Amino acid sequence: MSDTSKVVLFVDKVHQGQQQLDSWIEKQPHIGGVREIEEDGVRIAIDLRTQQRRAVGVNLRTADEKKLQMVFPEARDCPTLGDLHVHLPEAKSSFDHGGLSVPVKETVNFPDIVLVGHYLFSKQAFRWVQERLVRDADDGGIRSLLLDNFGPLELHLDAGLEPAMSSIIADRHKHPEKILVVVVREAFVDVFKKKHALRDDDLIDFRAVAAQ
């Protein structure tokens, strides 16, 4: 790749192509950033540098008290299912979160919680994620950096990977040796480009990088 100051875009088509992304990650000897996966209804962020894992969110359709404690390990921050049903009655509903009209809500009852469709996310957990993204963006030994992913949190609330994501993308020219890969939900590609003032010629299709 001749210009690594460009952003490599991996378009997430409802989790299609994830195996190709994981295969590419395994081949990178000096990779940093965070990969997000889902296991049994719990969203988990994996620090690619250390393989440390942190639960960041939970699917309310399959949530139980144990899963809530994984995402909100501090007892004072951890809601019960009963609390959620009282204070977040909309959390019992199902939403289509494949498009841009995803309901995104913060609540005064649970200041550490963001509700996105039928998922609850922890702001504290995402602070942990952002610390690792900034750490690896500034590390000259990291040659590939993964930001997974841009979606409703980043678009509507400047939460999730924000503001670290915006800072890393804006400063990418300071680290031309890094391959910067950003995972973006398919429905969010245009707003991602607009938010970060990226033109088509600022982007590289992930498939072209994976084929090298």
Accessible surface in RSA format (square Angstrom, percent):
REM  Atomic radii and reference values for relative SASA: ProtOr
REM  Chains: A
REM  Algorithm: Lee & Richards
REM  Probe-radius: 1.40
REM  Slices: 20
REM RES _ NUM      All-atoms   Total-Side   Main-Chain    Non-polar    All polar
REM                ABS   REL    ABS   REL    ABS   REL    ABS   REL    ABS   REL
RES MET A   1    66.22  34.3   9.44   6.2  56.78 135.2  18.18  15.5  48.04  63.6
RES SER A   2   128.73 108.8  78.66 105.0  50.07 115.3  59.12 125.9  69.60  97.5
RES ASP A   3    57.52  40.3  53.98  53.7   3.54   8.4  21.35  50.2  36.18  36.1
RES THR A   4    31.20  22.2  25.60  26.0   5.60  13.3  19.31  25.9  11.89  18.0
RES SER A   5    11.84  10.0  11.08  14.8   0.77   1.8   4.72  10.0   7.13  10.0
RES LYS A   6    61.93  30.2  60.94  37.4   0.98   2.3  20.11  18.1  41.81  44.5
RES VAL A   7     0.00   0.0   0.00   0.0   0.00   0.0   0.00   0.0   0.00   0.0
RES VAL A   8     0.00   0.0   0.00   0.0   0.00   0.0   0.00   0.0   0.00   0.0
RES LEU A   9    15.36   8.6  12.80   9.2   2.57   6.4  12.80   9.0   2.57   6.9
RES PHE A  10     8.35   4.2   7.87   4.9   0.48   1.2   8.35   5.1   0.00   0.0
RES VAL A  11    46.76  30.8  34.15  30.9  12.61  30.4  34.15  29.7  12.61  34.2
RES ASP A  12     6.21   4.3   4.57   4.6   1.63   3.9   0.09   0.2   6.12   6.1
RES LYS A  13    93.48  45.6  93.12  57.1   0.36   0.9  42.50  38.3  50.98  54.3
RES VAL A  14   120.33  79.2 102.48  92.8  17.85  43.0 109.18  94.9  11.15  30.2
RES HIS A  15   105.29  57.5  92.22  64.1  13.07  33.4  57.61  59.4  47.68  55.5
RES GLN A  16   123.44  69.0 113.42  82.9  10.02  23.9  39.67  84.4  83.77  63.5
RES GLY A  17    39.11  48.2   0.00   N/A  39.11  48.2  26.86  73.7  12.25  27.4
RES GLN A  18    32.02  17.9  30.89  22.6   1.13   2.7  25.67  54.6   6.35   4.8
RES GLN A  19   153.21  85.7 146.56 107.1   6.66  15.8  52.33 111.4 100.88  76.5
RES GLN A  20    76.90  43.0  68.38  50.0   8.52  20.3  32.42  69.0  44.48  33.7
RES LEU A  21     0.00   0.0   0.00   0.0   0.00   0.0   0.00   0.0   0.00   0.0
RES ASP A  22    53.40  37.4  52.86  52.6   0.54   1.3  21.25  50.0  32.15  32.1
RES SER A  23    44.64  37.7  41.34  55.2   3.29   7.6  24.10  51.3  20.54  28.8
RES TRP A  24    14.87   6.0  12.02   5.8   2.85   6.7   9.96   5.3   4.91   8.0
RES ILE A  25    20.01  11.4  17.54  13.1   2.47   6.0  17.54  12.6   2.47   6.7
RES GLU A  26   148.31  85.1 111.95  84.7  36.36  86.6  45.57  88.2 102.74  83.9
RES LYS A  27   149.37  72.9 121.85  74.8  27.52  65.5  82.27  74.0  67.10  71.5
RES GLN A  28    35.61  19.9  26.22  19.2   9.38  22.3   0.67   1.4  34.93  26.5
RES PRO A  29   112.82  82.2  75.70  69.0  37.12 134.9  88.14  72.8  24.68 153.4
RES HIS A  30   100.84  55.1  94.20  65.5   6.64  17.0  59.06  60.9  41.78  48.6
RES ILE A  31    18.46  10.5  12.64   9.4   5.82  14.0  12.64   9.1   5.82  15.8
RES GLY A  32     0.00   0.0   0.00   N/A   0.00   0.0   0.00   0.0   0.00   0.0
RES GLY A  33     0.00   0.0   0.00   N/A   0.00   0.0   0.00   0.0   0.00   0.0
RES VAL A  34     1.41   0.9   1.41   1.3   0.00   0.0   1.41   1.2   0.00   0.0
RES ARG A  35    13.81   5.8  13.81   7.0   0.00   0.0   5.28   7.2   8.53   5.2
RES GLU A  36    16.73   9.6  11.33   8.6   5.41  12.9   0.25   0.5  16.48  13.5
RES ILE A  37    43.38  24.7  38.04  28.3   5.34  12.9  43.38  31.2   0.00   0.0
RES GLU A  38    68.80  39.5  39.03  29.5  29.77  70.9  19.66  38.0  49.13  40.1
RES GLU A  39    76.46  43.9  69.07  52.3   7.39  17.6  33.57  64.9  42.89  35.0
RES ASP A  40   115.73  81.1  89.46  89.0  26.28  62.1  42.51 100.0  73.23  73.0
RES GLY A  41     9.33  11.5   0.00   N/A   9.33  11.5   3.03   8.3   6.30  14.1
RES VAL A  42     3.43   2.3   3.43   3.1   0.00   0.0   3.43   3.0   0.00   0.0
RES ARG A  43    21.18   8.9  21.18  10.8   0.00   0.0   3.90   5.3  17.28  10.5
RES ILE A  44    10.31   5.9  10.31   7.7   0.00   0.0  10.31   7.4   0.00   0.0
RES ALA A  45     1.56   1.4   1.56   2.4   0.00   0.0   1.56   2.2   0.00   0.0
RES ILE A  46    21.97  12.5  21.97  16.4   0.00   0.0  21.97  15.8   0.00   0.0
RES ASP A  47     0.58   0.4   0.58   0.6   0.00   0.0   0.00   0.0   0.58   0.6
RES LEU A  48    17.31   9.6   8.54   6.1   8.77  22.1   8.54   6.0   8.77  23.6
RES ARG A  49   107.48  45.1  77.98  39.8  29.50  70.2  17.28  23.6  90.21  54.7
RES THR A  50    76.31  54.3  45.85  46.5  30.46  72.6  53.31  71.6  23.00  34.8
RES GLN A  51   113.46  63.4 102.09  74.6  11.37  27.1  55.69 118.5  57.77  43.8
RES GLN A  52    89.67  50.1  81.08  59.3   8.60  20.5  30.83  65.6  58.84  44.6
RES ARG A  53   115.76  48.6  90.96  46.4  24.80  59.0  45.50  62.2  70.26  42.6
RES ARG A  54    50.83  21.3  47.57  24.2   3.26   7.8  24.03  32.8  26.80  16.2
RES ALA A  55    10.75   9.9   4.24   6.5   6.51  14.8   4.24   6.0   6.51  17.2
RES VAL A  56     0.00   0.0   0.00   0.0   0.00   0.0   0.00   0.0   0.00   0.0
RES GLY A  57     0.00   0.0   0.00   N/A   0.00   0.0   0.00   0.0   0.00   0.0
RES VAL A  58     0.00   0.0   0.00   0.0   0.00   0.0   0.00   0.0   0.00   0.0
RES ASN A  59    16.11  11.1  16.11  15.6   0.00   0.0   0.00   0.0  16.11  15.6
RES LEU A  60    30.00  16.7  10.53   7.5  19.47  48.9  10.81   7.6  19.18  51.6
RES ARG A  61   142.24  59.7 102.63  52.3  39.61  94.3  52.40  71.6  89.84  54.5
RES THR A  62    70.58  50.2  54.84  55.6  15.75  37.5  63.60  85.4   6.98  10.6
RES ALA A  63    16.66  15.3   0.00   0.0  16.66  37.9   0.00   0.0  16.66  44.1
RES ASP A  64    63.68  44.6  63.68  63.4   0.00   0.0  31.20  73.4  32.47  32.4
RES GLU A  65    75.90  43.6  74.86  56.6   1.04   2.5  53.74 104.0  22.16  18.1
RES LYS A  66   155.55  75.9 150.10  92.1   5.45  13.0  95.05  85.6  60.50  64.4
RES LYS A  67    23.44  11.4  23.44  14.4   0.00   0.0  14.48  13.0   8.96   9.5
RES LEU A  68     0.00   0.0   0.00   0.0   0.00   0.0   0.00   0.0   0.00   0.0
RES GLN A  69   107.25  60.0 102.64  75.0   4.61  11.0  25.25  53.7  82.00  62.2
RES MET A  70    86.73  44.9  69.34  45.9  17.39  41.4  65.66  55.8  21.08  27.9
RES VAL A  71     0.23   0.2   0.00   0.0   0.23   0.6   0.00   0.0   0.23   0.6
RES PHE A  72     3.01   1.5   0.00   0.0   3.01   7.8   2.36   1.4   0.65   1.9
RES PRO A  73    85.53  62.3  54.97  50.1  30.57 111.1  58.35  48.2  27.18 168.9
RES GLU A  74    85.10  48.9  83.42  63.1   1.68   4.0  18.07  34.9  67.03  54.7
RES ALA A  75    94.69  87.1  69.35 107.0  25.34  57.6  75.70 106.6  18.99  50.3
RES ARG A  76   201.01  84.4 155.61  79.3  45.40 108.1  77.24 105.6 123.77  75.0
RES ASP A  77    44.93  31.5  34.60  34.4  10.33  24.4   8.18  19.2  36.75  36.7
RES CYS A  78    29.66  22.4  12.53  14.0  17.13  40.2   6.90  17.5  22.75  24.5
RES PRO A  79     2.31   1.7   0.00   0.0   2.31   8.4   1.72   1.4   0.58   3.6
RES THR A  80    63.39  45.1  63.39  64.3   0.00   0.0  57.30  77.0   6.09   9.2
RES LEU A  81    46.74  26.0  46.74  33.4   0.00   0.0  46.74  32.8   0.00   0.0
RES GLY A  82    42.13  52.0   0.00   N/A  42.13  52.0  36.82 101.0   5.31  11.9
RES ASP A  83    54.29  38.0  52.12  51.9   2.16   5.1   4.03   9.5  50.25  50.1
RES LEU A  84     1.48   0.8   1.48   1.1   0.00   0.0   1.48   1.0   0.00   0.0
RES HIS A  85    89.61  49.0  80.71  56.1   8.90  22.8  47.04  48.5  42.56  49.5
RES VAL A  86   110.63  72.8  87.18  78.9  23.45  56.5  92.72  80.6  17.91  48.6
RES HIS A  87    78.02  42.6  63.98  44.5  14.03  35.9  35.21  36.3  42.81  49.8
RES LEU A  88     0.48   0.3   0.48   0.3   0.00   0.0   0.48   0.3   0.00   0.0
RES PRO A  89    75.02  54.7  69.41  63.3   5.61  20.4  69.73  57.6   5.29  32.9
RES GLU A  90    49.98  28.7  43.91  33.2   6.07  14.4  40.98  79.3   9.00   7.3
RES ALA A  91     5.07   4.7   1.93   3.0   3.13   7.1   2.11   3.0   2.96   7.8
RES LYS A  92   132.38  64.6  95.45  58.6  36.93  87.9  56.59  50.9  75.79  80.7
RES SER A  93    53.38  45.1  43.78  58.4   9.60  22.1  22.64  48.2  30.75  43.1
RES SER A  94    75.56  63.9  48.72  65.0  26.84  61.8  26.07  55.5  49.49  69.3
RES PHE A  95    53.00  26.5  41.09  25.4  11.91  31.0  47.58  28.8   5.42  15.5
RES ASP A  96   119.38  83.6  96.88  96.4  22.50  53.2  45.06 106.0  74.32  74.1
RES HIS A  97    51.20  28.0  48.97  34.0   2.23   5.7  23.19  23.9  28.01  32.6
RES GLY A  98    43.25  53.3   0.00   N/A  43.25  53.3  31.36  86.1  11.89  26.6
RES GLY A  99    24.44  30.1   0.00   N/A  24.44  30.1  23.46  64.4   0.98   2.2
RES LEU A 100    77.52  43.2  67.55  48.3   9.97  25.1  67.62  47.5   9.90  26.6
RES SER A 101   104.58  88.4  75.83 101.2  28.75  66.2  57.50 122.5  47.08  66.0
RES VAL A 102     7.61   5.0   0.00   0.0   7.61  18.3   0.00   0.0   7.61  20.6
RES PRO A 103    52.20  38.0  40.73  37.1  11.47  41.7  52.10  43.0   0.10   0.6
RES VAL A 104    33.70  22.2   3.72   3.4  29.97  72.2   3.72   3.2  29.97  81.3
RES LYS A 105    86.96  42.4  82.91  50.9   4.05   9.6  53.27  47.9  33.69  35.9
RES GLU A 106    84.49  48.5  65.36  49.5  19.13  45.5  19.97  38.6  64.52  52.7
RES THR A 107    15.51  11.0   5.23   5.3  10.28  24.5   8.33  11.2   7.18  10.8
RES VAL A 108   144.73  95.2 119.28 108.0  25.45  61.3 125.01 108.6  19.73  53.5
RES ASN A 109    73.01  50.3  45.83  44.3  27.18  65.5  10.18  24.5  62.83  60.7
RES PHE A 110    26.26  13.1  23.86  14.8   2.41   6.3  26.26  15.9   0.00   0.0
RES PRO A 111   100.01  72.9  89.87  81.9  10.14  36.8  94.57  78.1   5.44  33.8
RES ASP A 112    19.33  13.5  16.27  16.2   3.06   7.2  15.49  36.5   3.84   3.8
RES ILE A 113     0.59   0.3   0.28   0.2   0.31   0.8   0.28   0.2   0.31   0.9
RES VAL A 114     2.30   1.5   2.30   2.1   0.00   0.0   2.30   2.0   0.00   0.0
RES LEU A 115     3.70   2.1   3.25   2.3   0.45   1.1   3.25   2.3   0.45   1.2
RES VAL A 116     4.93   3.2   4.93   4.5   0.00   0.0   4.93   4.3   0.00   0.0
RES GLY A 117     0.07   0.1   0.00   N/A   0.07   0.1   0.00   0.0   0.07   0.2
RES HIS A 118    10.88   5.9  10.88   7.6   0.00   0.0   5.87   6.0   5.01   5.8
RES TYR A 119    18.66   8.7  18.66  10.6   0.00   0.0   4.44   3.3  14.21  17.5
RES LEU A 120     0.00   0.0   0.00   0.0   0.00   0.0   0.00   0.0   0.00   0.0
RES PHE A 121    17.49   8.7  17.49  10.8   0.00   0.0  17.49  10.6   0.00   0.0
RES SER A 122     1.72   1.5   1.52   2.0   0.20   0.5   0.20   0.4   1.52   2.1
RES LYS A 123    56.97  27.8  51.01  31.3   5.96  14.2  30.06  27.1  26.90  28.7
RES GLN A 124    77.32  43.2  77.32  56.5   0.00   0.0  18.35  39.1  58.97  44.7
RES ALA A 125     0.00   0.0   0.00   0.0   0.00   0.0   0.00   0.0   0.00   0.0
RES PHE A 126    11.47   5.7  11.47   7.1   0.00   0.0  11.47   7.0   0.00   0.0
RES ARG A 127   115.59  48.5 113.51  57.9   2.09   5.0  59.92  81.9  55.67  33.7
RES TRP A 128    25.25  10.1  22.32  10.8   2.93   6.9  19.33  10.3   5.92   9.6
RES VAL A 129     1.02   0.7   1.02   0.9   0.00   0.0   1.02   0.9   0.00   0.0
RES GLN A 130    28.29  15.8  28.16  20.6   0.14   0.3  10.30  21.9  17.99  13.6
RES GLU A 131   110.92  63.7  99.51  75.3  11.41  27.2  44.71  86.5  66.22  54.1
RES ARG A 132    39.73  16.7  39.50  20.1   0.22   0.5   1.99   2.7  37.73  22.9
RES LEU A 133     0.14   0.1   0.14   0.1   0.00   0.0   0.14   0.1   0.00   0.0
RES VAL A 134    68.51  45.1  68.21  61.8   0.30   0.7  68.51  59.5   0.00   0.0
RES ARG A 135    79.43  33.3  66.19  33.7  13.24  31.5  61.19  83.6  18.24  11.1
RES ASP A 136     0.00   0.0   0.00   0.0   0.00   0.0   0.00   0.0   0.00   0.0
RES ALA A 137     9.19   8.4   9.19  14.2   0.00   0.0   9.19  12.9   0.00   0.0
RES ASP A 138    99.98  70.0  75.36  75.0  24.62  58.2  27.39  64.5  72.59  72.4
RES ASP A 139    39.48  27.7  32.31  32.2   7.17  16.9  13.74  32.3  25.74  25.7
RES GLY A 140    52.29  64.5   0.00   N/A  52.29  64.5  31.17  85.5  21.11  47.3
RES GLY A 141    46.33  57.1   0.00   N/A  46.33  57.1  36.92 101.3   9.41  21.1
RES ILE A 142    11.81   6.7  11.81   8.8   0.00   0.0  11.81   8.5   0.00   0.0
RES ARG A 143   117.36  49.3 117.15  59.7   0.21   0.5  31.72  43.3  85.65  51.9
RES SER A 144     3.72   3.1   3.72   5.0   0.00   0.0   0.00   0.0   3.72   5.2
RES LEU A 145     1.69   0.9   1.69   1.2   0.00   0.0   1.69   1.2   0.00   0.0
RES LEU A 146     0.00   0.0   0.00   0.0   0.00   0.0   0.00   0.0   0.00   0.0
RES LEU A 147     0.00   0.0   0.00   0.0   0.00   0.0   0.00   0.0   0.00   0.0
RES ASP A 148     3.13   2.2   2.91   2.9   0.22   0.5   0.00   0.0   3.13   3.1
RES ASN A 149    14.47  10.0  11.50  11.1   2.97   7.2   0.38   0.9  14.08  13.6
RES PHE A 150     0.00   0.0   0.00   0.0   0.00   0.0   0.00   0.0   0.00   0.0
RES GLY A 151     0.92   1.1   0.00   N/A   0.92   1.1   0.92   2.5   0.00   0.0
RES PRO A 152     6.02   4.4   6.02   5.5   0.00   0.0   6.02   5.0   0.00   0.0
RES LEU A 153    11.18   6.2  10.93   7.8   0.26   0.6  10.93   7.7   0.26   0.7
RES GLU A 154     7.07   4.1   7.07   5.3   0.00   0.0   0.00   0.0   7.07   5.8
RES LEU A 155    47.12  26.2  29.55  21.1  17.57  44.2  29.55  20.8  17.57  47.3
RES HIS A 156    83.18  45.5  51.81  36.0  31.37  80.2  36.36  37.5  46.82  54.5
RES LEU A 157    56.91  31.7  32.22  23.1  24.69  62.1  37.54  26.4  19.37  52.1
RES ASP A 158    84.85  59.4  72.78  72.4  12.07  28.5  23.98  56.4  60.86  60.7
RES ALA A 159    18.81  17.3  14.53  22.4   4.28   9.7  18.81  26.5   0.00   0.0
RES GLY A 160     3.32   4.1   0.00   N/A   3.32   4.1   0.00   0.0   3.32   7.4
RES LEU A 161     2.24   1.2   2.24   1.6   0.00   0.0   2.24   1.6   0.00   0.0
RES GLU A 162     4.77   2.7   2.04   1.5   2.74   6.5   0.55   1.1   4.23   3.4
RES PRO A 163    96.97  70.7  95.44  87.0   1.53   5.6  96.23  79.5   0.74   4.6
RES ALA A 164     5.20   4.8   1.09   1.7   4.11   9.3   5.18   7.3   0.02   0.0
RES MET A 165     0.00   0.0   0.00   0.0   0.00   0.0   0.00   0.0   0.00   0.0
RES SER A 166    37.33  31.5  34.71  46.3   2.62   6.0  28.25  60.2   9.09  12.7
RES SER A 167    59.89  50.6  50.86  67.9   9.03  20.8  32.48  69.2  27.41  38.4
RES ILE A 168    15.69   8.9  10.87   8.1   4.82  11.6  14.61  10.5   1.08   2.9
RES ILE A 169     2.23   1.3   2.23   1.7   0.00   0.0   2.23   1.6   0.00   0.0
RES ALA A 170    71.57  65.8  45.71  70.5  25.87  58.8  53.45  75.3  18.12  48.0
RES ASP A 171    51.62  36.2  49.59  49.4   2.03   4.8  10.31  24.3  41.30  41.2
RES ARG A 172    31.34  13.2  24.80  12.6   6.54  15.6  10.38  14.2  20.96  12.7
RES HIS A 173   112.24  61.3  96.33  67.0  15.91  40.7  73.66  75.9  38.58  44.9
RES LYS A 174   149.10  72.7 119.69  73.4  29.41  70.0  85.14  76.6  63.96  68.1
RES HIS A 175    49.13  26.9  47.38  32.9   1.75   4.5  33.41  34.4  15.73  18.3
RES PRO A 176    72.52  52.9  69.77  63.6   2.74  10.0  70.08  57.9   2.44  15.1
RES GLU A 177    60.88  35.0  44.50  33.7  16.38  39.0  39.04  75.5  21.84  17.8
RES LYS A 178     9.57   4.7   8.52   5.2   1.05   2.5   8.52   7.7   1.05   1.1
RES ILE A 179    37.56  21.4  37.56  28.0   0.00   0.0  37.56  27.0   0.00   0.0
RES LEU A 180     6.55   3.6   6.51   4.7   0.05   0.1   6.51   4.6   0.05   0.1
RES VAL A 181     0.00   0.0   0.00   0.0   0.00   0.0   0.00   0.0   0.00   0.0
RES VAL A 182     0.00   0.0   0.00   0.0   0.00   0.0   0.00   0.0   0.00   0.0
RES VAL A 183     0.90   0.6   0.90   0.8   0.00   0.0   0.90   0.8   0.00   0.0
RES VAL A 184     0.00   0.0   0.00   0.0   0.00   0.0   0.00   0.0   0.00   0.0
RES ARG A 185    51.01  21.4  51.01  26.0   0.00   0.0  18.93  25.9  32.08  19.4
RES GLU A 186    89.81  51.6  78.91  59.7  10.90  26.0  27.25  52.7  62.56  51.1
RES ALA A 187    44.28  40.7  18.55  28.6  25.73  58.5  30.24  42.6  14.05  37.2
RES PHE A 188     0.32   0.2   0.32   0.2   0.00   0.0   0.32   0.2   0.00   0.0
RES VAL A 189    28.31  18.6  27.97  25.3   0.34   0.8  27.97  24.3   0.34   0.9
RES ASP A 190   108.82  76.2 100.89 100.4   7.93  18.8  34.89  82.1  73.92  73.7
RES VAL A 191    37.12  24.4  35.03  31.7   2.09   5.0  35.73  31.0   1.39   3.8
RES PHE A 192     0.00   0.0   0.00   0.0   0.00   0.0   0.00   0.0   0.00   0.0
RES LYS A 193    43.33  21.1  42.50  26.1   0.82   2.0  16.43  14.8  26.90  28.7
RES LYS A 194   174.90  85.3 152.42  93.5  22.47  53.5 104.03  93.6  70.87  75.5
RES LYS A 195    73.84  36.0  37.60  23.1  36.25  86.3  27.37  24.6  46.47  49.5
RES HIS A 196    22.08  12.1   4.61   3.2  17.47  44.7   6.41   6.6  15.67  18.2
RES ALA A 197    88.70  81.6  59.66  92.1  29.04  66.1  71.96 101.3  16.74  44.3
RES LEU A 198    11.24   6.3   1.06   0.8  10.17  25.6   1.34   0.9   9.90  26.6
RES ARG A 199   158.48  66.5 153.03  78.0   5.45  13.0  70.57  96.5  87.91  53.3
RES ASP A 200   104.00  72.8  89.78  89.4  14.22  33.6  38.14  89.8  65.86  65.7
RES ASP A 201    84.64  59.3  71.93  71.6  12.71  30.1  44.49 104.7  40.15  40.0
RES ASP A 202    21.47  15.0  21.09  21.0   0.38   0.9   0.46   1.1  21.00  20.9
RES LEU A 203    28.63  15.9  14.26  10.2  14.36  36.1  14.31  10.0  14.32  38.5
RES ILE A 204    30.46  17.3  26.52  19.8   3.94   9.5  30.46  21.9   0.00   0.0
RES ASP A 205    67.50  47.3  54.72  54.5  12.78  30.2  33.02  77.7  34.48  34.4
RES PHE A 206     2.92   1.5   2.92   1.8   0.00   0.0   2.92   1.8   0.00   0.0
RES ARG A 207   155.37  65.2 151.05  77.0   4.32  10.3  59.73  81.6  95.64  58.0
RES ALA A 208    53.97  49.6  39.89  61.6  14.08  32.0  49.23  69.3   4.74  12.6
RES VAL A 209     7.92   5.2   4.20   3.8   3.72   9.0   4.20   3.7   3.72  10.1
RES ALA A 210    26.05  24.0   5.80   8.9  20.26  46.1   6.13   8.6  19.92  52.8
RES ALA A 211    90.26  83.0  48.15  74.3  42.11  95.8  60.48  85.2  29.78  78.9
RES GLN A 212   144.23  80.7  77.94  57.0  66.29 157.8  72.46 154.2  71.76  54.4
END  Absolute sums over single chains surface
CHAIN  1 A    10213.2       8144.0       2069.2       5474.7       4738.5
END  Absolute sums over all chains
TOTAL         10213.2       8144.0       2069.2       5474.7       4738.5
